[in-house]
Structures are given as structure tokens and as C-alpha cells.
């Protein structure tokens, strides 16, 4: 356990994820308990690095649907299911879709502050067993005071509002989605994901990738969020968001091993990247998904970098217009964004997505020989996390 009060640096030693499964009955992991799904990546991280799990100071994990089988501090039960010693603690956090990215921030901050030497940041979501929204039990989660200040909307309506504001046509959204599937399918075909995955059951690829989909195929899908209530409230919308240009629901888990540079040297570990800078912001809870724009500006300013300095971006594809609006506002080169596909194809297992994106970003930097990578994630309530790593 670290005792130094001096600020140091935090490095990423390794990262691993499961292939992502359909988050519905019949999906590849539908019969796998969330704790066991989570434990798979924790055990794989230990096996891949050869680290003694007894030296791990904490396991910080993200999960959004913290109810039923995914409640009761999933991190603690997952590390025990992975065979870690009882002395290893665990904690589960919820910053909605950014939960495991926030877990990484907490892990890095703990190392930099001298509170940790070795820590795992991870995340899981089993949307087949804990459907999206289960934790609210149909109740008003925001309360009357928030209701008096904001007339809240679901994320699909936020995506419609973003598409309208940034003048993103249905055709453009569908083209972006089809390209995400093409890139992800190509990445699997060319073996780019092989080194970053650990397998569960018989699934050998991300289950929601559709290699043969096209913008023309996607154009036949109906708007997913249009109904009489929302048409009356927003008559100006022309309803561009479909299941095809929205992320699917998924089951999956991912984990990242973070240490101090001193601990890595002492334990014979080889760091792959340094956690350079991080930021979190709040933004408009109605547009909700645009927080990634100010989060990107904030983390770049903290890092003393510009968009042009970044060699690879991972921007969570919750909906196609989220990434396209972000690109329009930041000027990021589309050729550097989600180069091996994004959540529209690969999937979005909520609490596991932050760690999944970091696993992908780390490998993308190594694939391209880039130095800096930036990850950013939109989150319910108008929040966003942003992280910059530097390849070593």
C-alpha cells in the first residue's frame, strides 16, 4: 500500500475486455451472472500480467443498473469470484454511461495522490438480465424540484434535438452508423481486437456487429422515439433517430490495471501508457449528450494540447449525432475517430463501456504508433468524462 504524500504519475499496464453480446434474452451471455461476467476480465488481467492479486490495493468498478443481481457492490463479489484474496477491497460507482471511465479516473487519482500503488478500474453491465432503467423501478428518479426546473426527456429525444440543432440529416446519420459497422467488422477480420479480448462461453466476436449493413439498409428503419406525446411537444423535429443509428443494448465487461511507475518497476511490469490528463463536466440535461464537447475542450486545456496533437480518439457512439456534433465543434479528424468502429456496432454495455473504450484506445495507439489518445463519453443527466493517455 502506498504511503507517500507526493503526487506521482499513474500508468496503464494492461487492459482487457470481453467480446460484447446482445443484451437481451437469447444473447450469448444471457445465462451468465453479472458477477461471473465481471470476474472474467479481472481474472484475465491477473493472468495476462502475472501480478499477484494480493498486491492490488482496490478494485474500482462501474455499473449502472445497480439492482437485483447487479446490486450489492458488484466489484467486491466479482473480485472474489475471480479468486482474489479476501484482503482485496472493491467499490462500485455510478456515473451512468461513464461509470467505468470514472472508475479509471478515481484509480489514477488514487495512484497519483500516493493512496494506491496498484489498482484495477473495471466495469460491467448485463443488460439481458438487468434491463436498462431497471434501477428506477418506474419511479421519478429526479424529484419535483428538478422537475420544476427542467422538463426532462429521454436520451433518444436528446439525440433528435442534437441532430436537428447541428443539421445532421438522416442519411448522414445512417452513413456514419454503417461505417462504424464496416470498421468494426474489418478490425475483427484483421485481428486488431485479438490481443485485447478474453472470451466468455463460445462468443468469438462482438455479437451486434452487422458486417453487411449499409446506409441503404439502415434507411428503411422507422424512427425509434416518435410518438404522439413527443410529436406534440417537439413539432419541429423530423425524427431521424432509429435503432440503426443508436447504440444497441449489450452485455459485457472490461478492466484496466493502473499502477504507479515505481510499483510497475518493482513488480516487473511494463507500462503501456501514462494517464496524462482527465476532466469531468456538467452540461445541459435536456440536450444531455453534448457534454463531450466542453469535456474535450477542458481536458485539452488541462493537458496543454490541441485537437491536432491527438493521434486517436475514442468517442462513445451512444447515438450517431452525438459524435458528429462533437466532430463539428472540435474539428477532430474523422479518420482518427473510432478507427476500429464504435458502440453503434461493437455495443454499449453502459457501466462497462468506459473501460471498453480505454482498452480499445490503448490498442489503437499501439496499432497506429500514435502518442496521445483522447477518450470522451456522454452520460445521462448532461455529464461527460474525458481522458487523455500518452503511449509509452
C-alpha positions as a printed NumPy array, in Angstrom:
array([[  0.   ,   0.   ,   0.   ],
       [  1.353,   3.4  ,  -0.958],
       [  2.132,   5.823,   1.878],
       [  3.825,   8.702,   0.051],
       [  2.002,  12.035,   0.002],
       [  3.84 ,  13.181,  -3.128],
       [  1.979,  13.435,  -6.405],
       [  3.275,  10.936,  -8.934],
       [  2.187,   9.551, -12.264],
       [ -0.258,   6.746, -12.998],
       [  0.429,   4.253, -15.768],
       [ -1.7  ,   1.671, -17.539],
       [ -0.065,  -1.735, -17.54 ],
       [ -2.75 ,  -3.682, -19.369],
       [ -6.413,  -3.657, -20.35 ],
       [ -8.79 ,  -6.382, -21.407],
       [-12.428,  -6.746, -22.381],
       [-14.906,  -9.418, -23.27 ],
       [-16.496,  -9.501, -26.688],
       [-19.845,  -7.739, -26.284],
       [-23.042,  -9.743, -26.506],
       [-26.614,  -8.807, -27.295],
       [-28.151,  -7.502, -24.091],
       [-31.421,  -9.338, -24.412],
       [-32.829, -12.849, -23.908],
       [-31.019, -15.206, -26.236],
       [-27.821, -13.161, -26.191],
       [-24.572, -15.04 , -25.743],
       [-24.213, -14.019, -22.076],
       [-27.879, -14.073, -21.08 ],
       [-27.257, -17.082, -18.834],
       [-24.098, -15.596, -17.266],
       [-24.489, -13.903, -13.877],
       [-23.168, -10.291, -13.906],
       [-20.7  , -11.11 , -11.144],
       [-19.262, -14.014, -13.153],
       [-19.134, -11.914, -16.316],
       [-17.227,  -9.209, -14.447],
       [-14.902, -11.716, -12.778],
       [-13.766, -12.965, -16.187],
       [-11.91 ,  -9.752, -17.036],
       [-10.471,  -9.403, -13.534],
       [ -9.031, -12.909, -13.691],
       [ -7.764, -12.33 , -17.227],
       [ -5.954,  -9.154, -16.185],
       [ -4.114, -11.035, -13.443],
       [ -3.276, -13.919, -15.769],
       [ -2.054, -11.645, -18.566],
       [  0.225,  -9.572, -16.326],
       [  1.316, -12.273, -13.885],
       [  0.617,  -9.945, -10.984],
       [ -0.102, -11.352,  -7.535],
       [ -3.684, -10.214,  -6.831],
       [ -2.766,  -9.808,  -3.153],
       [ -0.89 ,  -6.582,  -4.029],
       [ -3.985,  -4.921,  -5.512],
       [ -4.985,  -2.006,  -3.288],
       [ -8.516,  -1.663,  -4.643],
       [-10.875,  -2.651,  -7.451],
       [-12.995,   0.315,  -8.573],
       [-15.787,  -0.68 , -10.911],
       [-18.624,   0.894, -12.84 ],
       [-22.166,  -0.439, -13.13 ],
       [-25.336,   1.463, -13.967],
       [-28.15 ,  -0.988, -13.279],
       [-27.326,  -1.494,  -9.607],
       [-30.362,  -3.584,  -8.768],
       [-31.016,  -7.3  ,  -8.315],
       [-28.115,  -9.452,  -9.461],
       [-26.048,  -6.367, -10.285],
       [-26.512,  -4.716,  -6.88 ],
       [-24.736,  -5.133,  -3.565],
       [-21.344,  -3.777,  -4.714],
       [-20.675,  -5.918,  -7.761],
       [-16.951,  -5.148,  -7.61 ],
       [-16.464,  -6.941,  -4.3  ],
       [-18.235, -10.111,  -5.39 ],
       [-16.565, -10.11 ,  -8.807],
       [-13.052,  -9.975,  -7.362],
       [-13.881, -12.822,  -5.003],
       [-15.39 , -14.788,  -7.907],
       [-12.109, -14.188,  -9.76 ],
       [-10.228, -15.858,  -6.92 ],
       [ -8.633, -12.734,  -5.456],
       [ -7.707, -12.851,  -1.761],
       [-10.332, -11.673,   0.705],
       [ -7.972,  -8.825,   1.648],
       [ -8.6  ,  -7.061,  -1.683],
       [-11.363,  -4.425,  -1.385],
       [-13.748,  -3.315,  -4.11 ],
       [-16.194,  -0.494,  -4.71 ],
       [-18.829,   0.128,  -7.388],
       [-19.523,   3.611,  -8.755],
       [-22.246,   5.087, -10.949],
       [-21.703,   7.998, -13.29 ],
       [-24.161,   6.487, -15.724],
       [-22.586,   5.549, -19.083],
       [-19.241,   6.931, -17.922],
       [-19.102,   4.797, -14.776],
       [-16.032,   2.736, -15.605],
       [-14.276,   5.729, -17.162],
       [-14.883,   7.498, -13.858],
       [-13.547,   4.384, -12.13 ],
       [-10.345,   4.833, -14.142],
       [-10.16 ,   8.486, -13.088],
       [-10.551,   7.526,  -9.437],
       [ -7.918,   4.812,  -9.826],
       [ -5.421,   7.166, -11.485],
       [ -6.114,   9.924,  -8.976],
       [ -5.507,   7.494,  -6.121],
       [ -2.179,   6.422,  -7.591],
       [ -1.121,   9.995,  -8.32 ],
       [ -2.007,  11.054,  -4.772],
       [  0.014,   8.199,  -3.281],
       [ -3.019,   6.404,  -1.855],
       [ -2.631,   3.403,  -4.186],
       [  0.257,   1.515,  -5.742],
       [ -1.797,  -0.971,  -7.754],
       [ -5.479,  -0.677,  -8.606],
       [ -7.911,  -2.11 , -11.132],
       [-10.536,   0.054, -12.836],
       [-13.272,  -2.026, -14.398],
       [-16.913,  -2.108, -15.371],
       [-19.746,  -4.441, -16.24 ],
       [-23.3  ,  -4.374, -17.479],
       [-25.625,  -7.296, -18.055],
       [-28.498,  -5.683, -19.909],
       [-30.04 ,  -9.035, -20.74 ],
       [-30.543,  -9.762, -17.043],
       [-30.872,  -6.194, -15.749],
       [-32.722,  -4.28 , -18.497],
       [-31.979,  -0.591, -18.944],
       [-33.833,   1.539, -16.407],
       [-34.497,  -1.341, -14.005],
       [-32.935,   0.502, -11.097],
       [-35.56 ,   3.26 , -11.115],
       [-38.424,   0.79 , -10.553],
       [-40.586,   3.11 , -12.663],
       [-40.197,   5.924, -10.125],
       [-39.378,   9.598, -10.642],
       [-35.612,   9.5  , -10.073],
       [-35.078,  13.268, -10.347],
       [-37.717,  14.56 ,  -7.936],
       [-40.127,  17.505,  -8.006],
       [-37.538,  20.276,  -7.567],
       [-35.62 ,  19.156, -10.648],
       [-38.951,  18.676, -12.423],
       [-39.817,  22.303, -11.689],
       [-36.531,  23.438, -13.209],
       [-36.331,  21.097, -16.217],
       [-38.851,  19.23 , -18.321],
       [-36.651,  16.168, -18.731],
       [-36.626,  13.965, -21.82 ],
       [-35.247,  10.506, -22.612],
       [-31.89 ,  10.262, -24.344],
       [-33.465,   9.385, -27.687],
       [-35.209,  12.758, -27.721],
       [-31.926,  14.434, -26.8  ],
       [-30.347,  12.736, -29.803],
       [-33.173,  14.04 , -32.019],
       [-32.622,  17.568, -30.697],
       [-28.885,  17.322, -31.395],
       [-29.474,  16.077, -34.938],
       [-31.839,  18.998, -35.523],
       [-29.562,  21.642, -33.994],
       [-26.488,  20.527, -35.933],
       [-28.476,  19.932, -39.124],
       [-27.448,  16.286, -39.377],
       [-29.575,  14.559, -41.984],
       [-30.996,  11.065, -41.592],
       [-28.795,   9.966, -44.48 ],
       [-25.671,  11.322, -42.749],
       [-26.546,   9.526, -39.523],
       [-27.115,   6.236, -41.322],
       [-23.883,   6.608, -43.295],
       [-21.975,   7.133, -40.059],
       [-23.599,   4.067, -38.48 ],
       [-22.85 ,   1.864, -41.486],
       [-19.217,   3.   , -41.423],
       [-18.988,   2.056, -37.729],
       [-20.091,  -1.489, -38.591],
       [-17.669,  -1.651, -41.515],
       [-14.724,  -0.534, -39.385],
       [-15.552,  -2.92 , -36.535],
       [-16.025,  -5.886, -38.854],
       [-12.715,  -5.081, -40.571],
       [-10.937,  -4.805, -37.217],
       [-12.076,  -8.286, -36.199],
       [-11.216,  -9.682, -39.633],
       [ -7.705,  -8.224, -39.488],
       [ -7.076,  -9.381, -35.923],
       [ -6.904,  -5.909, -34.372],
       [ -9.092,  -6.94 , -31.418],
       [ -7.451, -10.306, -30.781],
       [ -4.95 ,  -9.115, -28.18 ],
       [ -7.457,  -7.117, -26.16 ],
       [-10.197,  -9.682, -25.55 ],
       [-10.784, -12.572, -23.2  ],
       [-13.502, -14.964, -24.224],
       [-16.652, -15.98 , -22.38 ],
       [-18.503, -19.097, -23.467],
       [-18.373, -19.55 , -27.246],
       [-18.689, -15.911, -28.369],
       [-15.696, -15.005, -30.528],
       [-16.722, -11.573, -31.805],
       [-18.928,  -8.643, -30.819],
       [-22.42 , -10.004, -31.323],
       [-24.113,  -6.825, -32.556],
       [-21.746,  -6.068, -35.435],
       [-23.542,  -6.366, -38.78 ],
       [-20.752,  -6.694, -41.371],
       [-23.058,  -6.421, -44.368],
       [-25.195,  -3.486, -43.299],
       [-25.32 ,  -0.369, -45.462],
       [-26.761,   3.108, -45.222],
       [-29.463,   1.976, -47.634],
       [-30.438,  -0.907, -45.356],
       [-30.492,   1.379, -42.335],
       [-32.62 ,   3.944, -44.168],
       [-35.556,   1.523, -44.107],
       [-35.762,   1.548, -40.29 ],
       [-38.526,   3.536, -38.619],
       [-37.857,   6.352, -36.128],
       [-37.476,   4.785, -32.705],
       [-38.701,   7.605, -30.46 ],
       [-41.529,   9.199, -32.398],
       [-44.94 ,   9.032, -30.73 ],
       [-47.879,  11.369, -30.273],
       [-46.594,  12.808, -26.995],
       [-43.191,  13.817, -28.329],
       [-44.562,  14.971, -31.699],
       [-46.866,  17.347, -29.846],
       [-44.058,  18.648, -27.646],
       [-41.5  ,  18.966, -30.457],
       [-43.405,  19.577, -33.699],
       [-40.229,  20.933, -35.313],
       [-38.468,  17.566, -35.259],
       [-38.471,  15.405, -38.353],
       [-37.476,  12.221, -36.469],
       [-34.128,  10.914, -37.637],
       [-33.087,   8.57 , -34.801],
       [-33.622,   4.84 , -35.35 ],
       [-32.395,   1.608, -33.838],
       [-29.777,   1.597, -36.597],
       [-28.127,   4.908, -35.715],
       [-28.453,   4.319, -31.954],
       [-26.232,   2.045, -29.891],
       [-27.673,  -1.387, -29.108],
       [-28.113,  -2.816, -25.607],
       [-25.314,  -5.162, -24.609],
       [-23.729,  -7.405, -22.029],
       [-20.004,  -7.073, -21.434],
       [-17.145,  -6.217, -19.113],
       [-13.684,  -4.662, -19.262],
       [-10.825,  -3.974, -16.855],
       [ -7.681,  -1.809, -16.753],
       [ -4.654,  -2.3  , -14.491],
       [ -3.282,   1.01 , -13.194],
       [ -0.123,   1.38 , -11.113],
       [  2.473,   3.905, -10.112],
       [  5.644,   3.879, -12.187],
       [  7.579,   2.798,  -9.095],
       [  5.244,  -0.122,  -8.427],
       [  5.424,  -1.229, -12.047],
       [  9.226,  -1.313, -11.889],
       [  9.23 ,  -3.113,  -8.551],
       [  6.764,  -5.748,  -9.742],
       [  8.448,  -6.279, -13.1  ],
       [  5.521,  -4.855, -15.072],
       [  5.848,  -2.977, -18.364],
       [  3.627,   0.124, -18.601],
       [  1.92 ,   0.682, -21.941],
       [  0.607,   4.233, -21.416],
       [  0.551,   7.074, -18.94 ],
       [ -2.706,   8.621, -17.735],
       [ -1.9  ,  12.154, -18.841],
       [ -4.989,  14.26 , -18.023],
       [ -8.644,  13.901, -17.154],
       [-11.722,  16.042, -16.754],
       [-15.415,  15.784, -15.967],
       [-18.103,  18.356, -16.767],
       [-21.776,  19.033, -16.371],
       [-23.885,  20.332, -19.264],
       [-27.494,  20.918, -20.328],
       [-29.582,  17.962, -19.026],
       [-32.069,  18.337, -21.896],
       [-29.576,  18.096, -24.754],
       [-27.843,  15.813, -22.252],
       [-25.349,  14.186, -24.648],
       [-23.4  ,  17.289, -25.685],
       [-21.222,  17.37 , -22.547],
       [-18.474,  15.672, -24.55 ],
       [-17.826,  18.98 , -26.338],
       [-16.887,  21.069, -23.264],
       [-15.25 ,  17.998, -21.683],
       [-12.923,  17.729, -24.678],
       [-12.034,  21.412, -24.527],
       [-11.425,  21.163, -20.766],
       [ -9.179,  18.103, -20.86 ],
       [ -7.136,  19.506, -23.771],
       [ -6.632,  22.762, -21.886],
       [ -5.517,  20.866, -18.792],
       [ -3.132,  18.791, -20.865],
       [ -1.697,  21.797, -22.728],
       [ -2.585,  20.085, -26.003],
       [ -4.75 ,  20.794, -29.042],
       [ -7.026,  18.559, -31.08 ],
       [ -4.261,  18.348, -33.671],
       [ -1.936,  16.771, -31.086],
       [ -4.26 ,  13.807, -30.552],
       [ -3.447,  10.718, -32.613],
       [ -6.517,   8.607, -31.78 ],
       [ -9.944,   9.396, -30.39 ],
       [-12.492,   7.092, -28.812],
       [-15.853,   8.867, -28.627],
       [-18.711,   6.752, -27.357],
       [-21.288,   6.271, -30.087],
       [-24.389,   6.397, -27.913],
       [-26.151,   7.854, -30.97 ],
       [-24.694,   8.862, -34.33 ],
       [-25.47 ,  12.602, -33.952],
       [-23.52 ,  12.764, -30.68 ],
       [-20.218,  12.005, -32.389],
       [-20.994,  14.05 , -35.494],
       [-21.916,  17.154, -33.464],
       [-18.73 ,  16.688, -31.424],
       [-16.655,  16.457, -34.606],
       [-18.252,  19.618, -35.951],
       [-17.466,  21.562, -32.767],
       [-13.956,  20.237, -32.102],
       [-12.648,  19.91 , -35.654],
       [-11.325,  16.399, -34.927],
       [-10.178,  14.45 , -37.971],
       [-12.816,  11.735, -38.654],
       [-10.052,   9.405, -39.794],
       [ -8.701,   9.39 , -36.22 ],
       [-12.08 ,   8.862, -34.518],
       [-13.156,   5.339, -33.565],
       [-10.839,   3.885, -36.161],
       [-11.94 ,   0.323, -35.398],
       [-15.623,   1.116, -35.096],
       [-17.66 ,   2.295, -32.157],
       [-20.615,   1.491, -29.952],
       [-23.134,   1.636, -32.809],
       [-21.582,  -1.642, -33.953],
       [-19.482,  -3.002, -31.106],
       [-22.094,  -2.233, -28.468],
       [-22.661,  -0.195, -25.329],
       [-22.823,  -2.181, -22.077],
       [-23.362,   1.01 , -20.043],
       [-21.208,   0.582, -16.913],
       [-18.615,  -1.402, -18.853],
       [-18.235,   0.989, -21.769],
       [-15.683,   3.375, -20.279],
       [-13.191,   0.582, -19.619],
       [-14.008,  -0.969, -23.006],
       [-13.223,   2.268, -24.808],
       [ -9.966,   2.654, -22.894],
       [ -8.972,  -0.899, -23.807],
       [ -9.647,  -0.09 , -27.451],
       [ -7.909,   3.297, -27.32 ],
       [ -4.769,   1.835, -25.795],
       [ -4.562,  -0.747, -28.554],
       [ -5.405,   1.791, -31.26 ],
       [ -2.435,   3.937, -30.23 ],
       [ -0.163,   0.929, -30.439],
       [ -1.702,  -0.082, -33.768],
       [ -1.041,   3.337, -35.308],
       [  2.149,   4.267, -33.446],
       [  0.43 ,   7.352, -32.044],
       [  1.471,   9.175, -28.889],
       [ -1.686,  10.76 , -27.451],
       [ -5.172,   9.29 , -27.242],
       [ -8.338,  11.007, -26.073],
       [-11.445,   9.214, -24.813],
       [-14.714,  11.007, -24.11 ],
       [-18.094,   9.703, -23.009],
       [-21.532,  11.324, -22.843],
       [-23.612,  10.464, -19.781],
       [-27.205,  10.768, -18.634],
       [-28.089,  13.989, -16.873],
       [-25.796,  16.119, -19.02 ],
       [-22.427,  14.8  , -17.809],
       [-19.243,  13.789, -19.6  ],
       [-15.842,  12.345, -18.737],
       [-12.73 ,  12.921, -20.835],
       [ -9.341,  11.213, -20.512],
       [ -6.045,  11.674, -22.321],
       [ -3.422,   8.936, -22.255],
       [  0.145,   9.013, -23.58 ],
       [  1.591,   5.869, -25.077],
       [  4.913,   4.848, -23.548]])
